[in-house]
């Protein structure tokens, strides 16, 4: 007569079962930590793009609302927004239409260009 091994329901988990459970839990925890890091990087990137876009908008609106168009050529400056300093470059150039000028604003965070905006306005001539 063969005896079947039956577990005592009060015996609990074996060491192997416990180690496998810990390994699965560790993998899930690492995946969640990685996801949190990616979310933080994405939020920082979005914040940079939005703030630099607002800086570009402000510079273009200023150029469009002046009584006379800005002088031709390149103008550089810095603006503080969101507790950060943004460097911008405004380029004013002619267009094929003699009555229009092209105004391009590029915004930089350090050495990286983070926003670019182009507008056209009456040359005032």
WOMO-V75292 format. One record per residue. N is the residue number from 1. RES is the residue in three letters. BURIAL is # if it has 24 or more other ideal C-beta (glycine too) atoms within 12 Angstrom, else .. Layout:
BEGIN
N;RES;BURIAL / N;RES;BURIAL
END
This chain:
BEGIN
1;UNK;. / 2;UNK;. / 3;UNK;. / 4;UNK;. / 5;UNK;. / 6;UNK;. / 7;UNK;. / 8;UNK;. / 9;UNK;. / 10;UNK;. / 11;UNK;. / 12;UNK;. / 13;UNK;. / 14;UNK;. / 15;UNK;. / 16;UNK;. / 17;UNK;. / 18;UNK;. / 19;UNK;. / 20;UNK;. / 21;UNK;. / 22;UNK;. / 23;UNK;. / 24;UNK;. / 25;UNK;. / 26;UNK;. / 27;UNK;. / 28;UNK;. / 29;UNK;. / 30;UNK;. / 31;UNK;. / 32;UNK;. / 33;UNK;. / 34;UNK;. / 35;UNK;. / 36;UNK;. / 37;UNK;. / 38;UNK;. / 39;UNK;. / 40;UNK;. / 41;UNK;. / 42;UNK;. / 43;UNK;. / 44;UNK;. / 45;UNK;. / 46;UNK;. / 47;UNK;. / 48;UNK;# / 49;UNK;. / 50;UNK;. / 51;UNK;# / 52;UNK;# / 53;UNK;# / 54;UNK;# / 55;UNK;# / 56;UNK;# / 57;UNK;# / 58;UNK;# / 59;UNK;# / 60;UNK;# / 61;UNK;. / 62;UNK;# / 63;UNK;# / 64;UNK;# / 65;UNK;. / 66;UNK;. / 67;UNK;. / 68;UNK;. / 69;UNK;# / 70;UNK;# / 71;UNK;. / 72;UNK;. / 73;UNK;. / 74;UNK;. / 75;UNK;. / 76;UNK;. / 77;UNK;. / 78;UNK;. / 79;UNK;# / 80;UNK;. / 81;UNK;# / 82;UNK;. / 83;UNK;. / 84;UNK;. / 85;UNK;. / 86;UNK;# / 87;UNK;# / 88;UNK;# / 89;UNK;# / 90;UNK;# / 91;UNK;# / 92;UNK;# / 93;UNK;. / 94;UNK;. / 95;UNK;. / 96;UNK;. / 97;UNK;. / 98;UNK;. / 99;UNK;. / 100;UNK;. / 101;UNK;# / 102;UNK;# / 103;UNK;# / 104;UNK;# / 105;UNK;# / 106;UNK;# / 107;UNK;# / 108;UNK;# / 109;UNK;# / 110;UNK;. / 111;UNK;. / 112;UNK;. / 113;UNK;. / 114;UNK;# / 115;UNK;# / 116;UNK;# / 117;UNK;# / 118;UNK;# / 119;UNK;# / 120;UNK;. / 121;UNK;# / 122;UNK;. / 123;UNK;. / 124;UNK;. / 125;UNK;.
END
